[in-house]
Amino acid sequence: MNPSNSFKTKAWWAIPSSGILIGLNAPGFGTQWIGFLALIPLLLVLENTFSDPLHSTKRKLLQTLVFCWMAAGLGSSIGAYWITHSSHVFGHLPWLVATGVAFIGYGFEVGLLLWLSLAGPLVFIRHDHLWGLPLRIFWFVVVDANAPRLIDWNFGGLTLSGFPLVEQSADLIGSSGLSLFMVSSNLLLVAWSSSKTRRNSFKMLTRLSLIFMFLFLAAAGYGYLKKATLLKSSSENSFQKVWIGAVQPNFSLQDLASNPELAHSERKQN
Protein backbone atom coordinates (compact mmCIF):
# COMPACT_ATOMS: atom_id res chain seq x y z
CA MET A 1 0.00 0.00 0.00
CA ASN A 2 1.19 3.53 -0.75
CA PRO A 3 2.45 5.17 2.50
CA SER A 4 0.40 8.27 1.73
CA ASN A 5 -2.77 6.22 1.32
CA SER A 6 -1.95 4.27 4.48
CA PHE A 7 -1.64 7.51 6.42
CA LYS A 8 -4.93 8.82 5.02
CA THR A 9 -6.64 5.60 6.08
CA LYS A 10 -5.17 5.91 9.57
CA ALA A 11 -6.28 9.54 9.83
CA TRP A 12 -9.82 8.66 8.77
CA TRP A 13 -10.30 6.32 11.73
CA ALA A 14 -7.95 7.99 14.22
CA ILE A 15 -9.50 11.46 14.14
CA PRO A 16 -13.10 10.29 14.75
CA SER A 17 -11.87 7.85 17.40
CA SER A 18 -10.07 10.58 19.31
CA GLY A 19 -13.06 12.90 18.91
CA ILE A 20 -15.43 10.34 20.41
CA LEU A 21 -13.05 9.65 23.30
CA ILE A 22 -12.61 13.37 23.99
CA GLY A 23 -16.38 13.76 24.05
CA LEU A 24 -16.82 10.87 26.50
CA ASN A 25 -14.20 12.47 28.75
CA ALA A 26 -16.70 15.24 29.57
CA PRO A 27 -18.80 15.03 32.75
CA GLY A 28 -22.21 13.43 32.59
CA PHE A 29 -21.27 10.07 31.09
CA GLY A 30 -19.34 8.61 34.02
CA THR A 31 -16.39 7.83 31.75
CA GLN A 32 -13.90 10.49 32.80
CA TRP A 33 -11.14 7.86 32.96
CA ILE A 34 -11.16 7.81 29.15
CA GLY A 35 -9.13 11.01 29.33
CA PHE A 36 -6.05 8.90 30.14
CA LEU A 37 -6.08 7.57 26.56
CA ALA A 38 -8.39 9.94 24.65
CA LEU A 39 -5.55 11.76 22.87
CA ILE A 40 -3.67 8.67 21.69
CA PRO A 41 -5.21 8.37 18.17
CA LEU A 42 -4.80 12.12 17.59
CA LEU A 43 -1.20 12.05 18.83
CA LEU A 44 -0.34 9.22 16.45
CA VAL A 45 -1.70 11.19 13.49
CA LEU A 46 0.09 14.39 14.53
CA GLU A 47 3.42 12.60 14.97
CA ASN A 48 3.07 10.84 11.61
CA THR A 49 2.30 14.17 9.96
CA PHE A 50 5.39 15.90 11.33
CA SER A 51 7.63 12.93 10.51
CA ASP A 52 6.78 13.22 6.79
CA PRO A 53 9.85 14.76 5.07
CA LEU A 54 7.97 15.48 1.83
CA HIS A 55 5.79 18.26 3.21
CA SER A 56 6.76 21.75 4.35
CA THR A 57 6.36 22.89 7.95
CA LYS A 58 3.63 25.31 6.88
CA ARG A 59 1.61 22.52 5.30
CA LYS A 60 2.13 20.29 8.34
CA LEU A 61 0.88 23.02 10.66
CA LEU A 62 -2.19 23.67 8.54
CA GLN A 63 -2.94 19.97 8.19
CA THR A 64 -2.58 19.29 11.92
CA LEU A 65 -4.80 22.28 12.72
CA VAL A 66 -7.56 20.72 10.62
CA PHE A 67 -7.04 17.35 12.33
CA CYS A 68 -7.27 18.92 15.80
CA TRP A 69 -10.34 20.93 14.79
CA MET A 70 -12.12 17.86 13.44
CA ALA A 71 -11.37 15.77 16.53
CA ALA A 72 -12.31 18.60 18.89
CA GLY A 73 -15.44 19.38 16.89
CA LEU A 74 -16.71 15.83 17.23
CA GLY A 75 -15.71 15.80 20.89
CA SER A 76 -17.51 19.08 21.52
CA SER A 77 -20.65 17.83 19.78
CA ILE A 78 -20.69 14.91 22.24
CA GLY A 79 -19.28 16.42 25.43
CA ALA A 80 -20.75 19.92 25.10
CA TYR A 81 -24.25 18.61 24.38
CA TRP A 82 -25.66 21.43 26.50
CA ILE A 83 -24.43 23.95 23.91
CA THR A 84 -26.34 22.11 21.21
CA HIS A 85 -29.41 21.89 23.44
CA SER A 86 -29.28 25.59 24.39
CA SER A 87 -28.86 26.68 20.77
CA HIS A 88 -31.77 24.48 19.76
CA VAL A 89 -34.19 25.35 22.58
CA PHE A 90 -33.35 28.95 23.43
CA GLY A 91 -31.80 30.01 20.12
CA HIS A 92 -34.60 28.35 18.13
CA LEU A 93 -32.06 26.85 15.74
CA PRO A 94 -32.76 23.60 13.91
CA TRP A 95 -31.09 20.65 15.58
CA LEU A 96 -28.54 20.12 12.79
CA VAL A 97 -27.61 23.81 12.81
CA ALA A 98 -27.27 23.75 16.61
CA THR A 99 -24.98 20.73 16.32
CA GLY A 100 -22.94 22.63 13.75
CA VAL A 101 -22.54 25.52 16.19
CA ALA A 102 -20.98 23.18 18.74
CA PHE A 103 -18.89 21.38 16.13
CA ILE A 104 -17.55 24.39 14.25
CA GLY A 105 -17.63 27.12 16.90
CA TYR A 106 -16.79 25.53 20.22
CA GLY A 107 -14.89 22.77 18.44
CA PHE A 108 -12.54 25.36 16.97
CA GLU A 109 -11.74 26.72 20.44
CA VAL A 110 -10.92 23.26 21.78
CA GLY A 111 -9.14 22.30 18.56
CA LEU A 112 -6.94 25.37 18.70
CA LEU A 113 -5.99 24.48 22.27
CA LEU A 114 -5.09 20.92 21.21
CA TRP A 115 -3.15 22.21 18.22
CA LEU A 116 -1.07 24.59 20.31
CA SER A 117 -0.44 22.11 23.11
CA LEU A 118 0.14 18.93 21.10
CA ALA A 119 1.29 19.96 17.62
CA GLY A 120 3.26 23.04 18.64
CA PRO A 121 6.18 21.21 20.29
CA LEU A 122 6.52 18.82 17.34
CA VAL A 123 7.82 21.71 15.24
CA PHE A 124 10.99 21.73 17.36
CA ILE A 125 11.06 18.28 19.01
CA ARG A 126 11.08 14.98 17.16
CA HIS A 127 8.54 12.64 18.69
CA ASP A 128 10.95 9.69 18.71
CA HIS A 129 13.44 11.64 20.86
CA LEU A 130 12.32 10.68 24.34
CA TRP A 131 14.28 13.48 26.00
CA GLY A 132 11.65 15.84 24.63
CA LEU A 133 8.78 14.03 26.34
CA PRO A 134 9.04 15.98 29.64
CA LEU A 135 9.13 19.22 27.63
CA ARG A 136 5.99 18.22 25.73
CA ILE A 137 4.23 17.37 29.00
CA PHE A 138 5.26 20.68 30.55
CA TRP A 139 4.13 22.62 27.47
CA PHE A 140 0.72 20.94 27.48
CA VAL A 141 0.18 21.79 31.15
CA VAL A 142 1.20 25.43 30.57
CA VAL A 143 -1.11 25.85 27.56
CA ASP A 144 -4.01 24.02 29.22
CA ALA A 145 -3.66 26.23 32.29
CA ASN A 146 -3.41 29.58 30.50
CA ALA A 147 -5.35 29.28 27.24
CA PRO A 148 -8.40 31.60 27.20
CA ARG A 149 -11.74 29.81 27.23
CA LEU A 150 -15.40 30.69 27.07
CA ILE A 151 -15.91 28.35 30.04
CA ASP A 152 -13.43 27.61 32.83
CA TRP A 153 -12.32 23.97 32.47
CA ASN A 154 -9.22 21.93 31.73
CA PHE A 155 -8.45 18.40 30.59
CA GLY A 156 -6.88 17.38 33.88
CA GLY A 157 -9.86 18.53 35.90
CA LEU A 158 -12.26 16.62 33.64
CA THR A 159 -10.26 13.40 33.75
CA LEU A 160 -9.39 13.39 37.45
CA SER A 161 -12.96 14.21 38.48
CA GLY A 162 -13.46 10.45 38.25
CA PHE A 163 -10.61 9.89 40.73
CA PRO A 164 -11.57 11.85 43.87
CA LEU A 165 -8.46 10.91 45.86
CA VAL A 166 -6.02 12.05 43.16
CA GLU A 167 -8.17 15.11 42.45
CA GLN A 168 -7.46 16.37 45.97
CA SER A 169 -3.87 17.08 44.91
CA ALA A 170 -5.28 20.17 43.18
CA ASP A 171 -4.77 21.77 46.60
CA LEU A 172 -1.04 21.61 45.87
CA ILE A 173 -0.75 21.96 42.08
CA GLY A 174 -4.03 23.64 41.16
CA SER A 175 -6.81 22.25 39.03
CA SER A 176 -4.86 22.91 35.84
CA GLY A 177 -1.89 21.03 37.28
CA LEU A 178 -3.96 17.85 37.13
CA SER A 179 -3.39 17.93 33.37
CA LEU A 180 0.08 16.59 34.18
CA PHE A 181 -1.41 13.16 34.88
CA MET A 182 -3.73 13.18 31.89
CA VAL A 183 -1.24 14.15 29.20
CA SER A 184 1.59 12.07 30.71
CA SER A 185 -0.53 8.95 30.44
CA ASN A 186 -1.37 9.64 26.78
CA LEU A 187 2.19 10.47 25.73
CA LEU A 188 3.71 7.53 27.60
CA LEU A 189 1.25 5.08 26.07
CA VAL A 190 2.05 6.44 22.61
CA ALA A 191 5.77 6.05 23.31
CA TRP A 192 5.30 2.47 24.51
CA SER A 193 3.34 1.67 21.35
CA SER A 194 6.35 2.57 19.19
CA SER A 195 8.73 -0.36 18.74
CA LYS A 196 11.50 2.05 17.71
CA THR A 197 11.14 4.09 20.90
CA ARG A 198 11.00 0.96 23.07
CA ARG A 199 14.11 -0.41 21.41
CA ASN A 200 16.21 2.77 21.53
CA SER A 201 15.07 4.31 24.83
CA PHE A 202 13.71 1.45 26.92
CA LYS A 203 15.47 2.46 30.14
CA MET A 204 14.46 6.11 29.94
CA LEU A 205 10.88 5.19 29.02
CA THR A 206 10.72 2.84 32.01
CA ARG A 207 12.04 5.53 34.34
CA LEU A 208 9.55 8.10 33.10
CA SER A 209 6.72 5.60 33.53
CA LEU A 210 7.83 4.82 37.10
CA ILE A 211 7.99 8.54 37.90
CA PHE A 212 4.46 8.97 36.56
CA MET A 213 3.19 6.06 38.66
CA PHE A 214 4.94 7.41 41.75
CA LEU A 215 3.42 10.88 41.31
CA PHE A 216 -0.03 9.39 40.71
CA LEU A 217 0.18 7.23 43.84
CA ALA A 218 1.58 10.13 45.86
CA ALA A 219 -1.35 12.30 44.80
CA ALA A 220 -3.77 9.51 45.74
CA GLY A 221 -2.01 9.17 49.10
CA TYR A 222 -2.43 12.88 49.76
CA GLY A 223 -6.12 12.59 48.92
CA TYR A 224 -6.52 9.63 51.27
CA LEU A 225 -4.85 11.50 54.15
CA LYS A 226 -7.00 14.56 53.54
CA LYS A 227 -10.15 12.46 53.47
CA ALA A 228 -9.18 10.73 56.72
CA THR A 229 -8.50 14.10 58.37
CA LEU A 230 -11.87 15.48 57.29
CA LEU A 231 -13.69 12.37 58.53
CA LYS A 232 -11.98 12.66 61.90
CA SER A 233 -12.84 16.36 62.14
CA SER A 234 -16.48 15.78 61.18
CA SER A 235 -16.85 12.94 63.69
CA GLU A 236 -15.53 15.17 66.48
CA ASN A 237 -17.92 17.97 65.55
CA SER A 238 -20.87 15.59 65.34
CA PHE A 239 -21.11 15.51 69.15
CA GLN A 240 -21.75 19.25 69.31
CA LYS A 241 -25.42 20.07 69.78
CA VAL A 242 -27.16 22.62 67.61
CA TRP A 243 -30.28 24.22 69.07
CA ILE A 244 -32.93 25.40 66.61
CA GLY A 245 -35.83 27.60 67.64
CA ALA A 246 -39.05 28.13 65.75
CA VAL A 247 -38.97 29.06 62.07
CA GLN A 248 -41.77 31.43 61.09
CA PRO A 249 -42.31 32.36 57.40
CA ASN A 250 -43.09 36.02 56.74
CA PHE A 251 -45.61 35.24 53.97
CA SER A 252 -48.74 33.18 53.53
CA LEU A 253 -48.47 30.11 51.32
CA GLN A 254 -52.21 30.38 50.65
CA ASP A 255 -51.88 33.97 49.42
CA LEU A 256 -48.90 32.97 47.31
CA ALA A 257 -50.82 30.10 45.73
CA SER A 258 -53.80 32.34 44.91
CA ASN A 259 -51.76 35.23 43.55
CA PRO A 260 -53.55 36.34 40.36
CA GLU A 261 -50.31 37.73 38.92
CA LEU A 262 -48.91 34.22 38.62
CA ALA A 263 -49.72 31.94 35.71
CA HIS A 264 -52.15 29.12 36.44
CA SER A 265 -49.41 26.50 36.19
CA GLU A 266 -47.24 28.43 38.67
CA ARG A 267 -50.13 28.84 41.14
CA LYS A 268 -50.85 25.15 40.87
CA GLN A 269 -47.22 24.27 41.65
CA ASN A 270 -47.24 26.59 44.67
Sequence and secondary structure as in RCSB ss.txt:
>XXXX:A:sequence
MNPSNSFKTKAWWAIPSSGILIGLNAPGFGTQWIGFLALIPLLLVLENTFSDPLHSTKRKLLQTLVFCWMAAGLG
SSIGAYWITHSSHVFGHLPWLVATGVAFIGYGFEVGLLLWLSLAGPLVFIRHDHLWGLPLRIFWFVVVDANAPRL
IDWNFGGLTLSGFPLVEQSADLIGSSGLSLFMVSSNLLLVAWSSSKTRRNSFKMLTRLSLIFMFLFLAAAGYGYL
KKATLLKSSSENSFQKVWIGAVQPNFSLQDLASNPELAHSERKQN
>XXXX:A:secstr
  HHHHHHHHHHHHHHHHHHHHHHTSTTSS GGGGGTTTHHHHHHHHHHHT TTS HHHHHHHHHHHHHHHHHHH
HHHHTHHHHHHHHHTS   HHHHHHIIIIIIHHHHHHHHIIIIIGGGGTS TT GGGHHHHHHHHHHHHHHS  S
S   HHHHHHTT HHHHTTHHHHHHHHTHHHHHHHHHHHHHHH HHHHHHSHHHHHHHHHHHHHHHHHHHHHHHH
HHHHHHHHHHHHTTS         SS HHHHHT TTS HHHHHH 
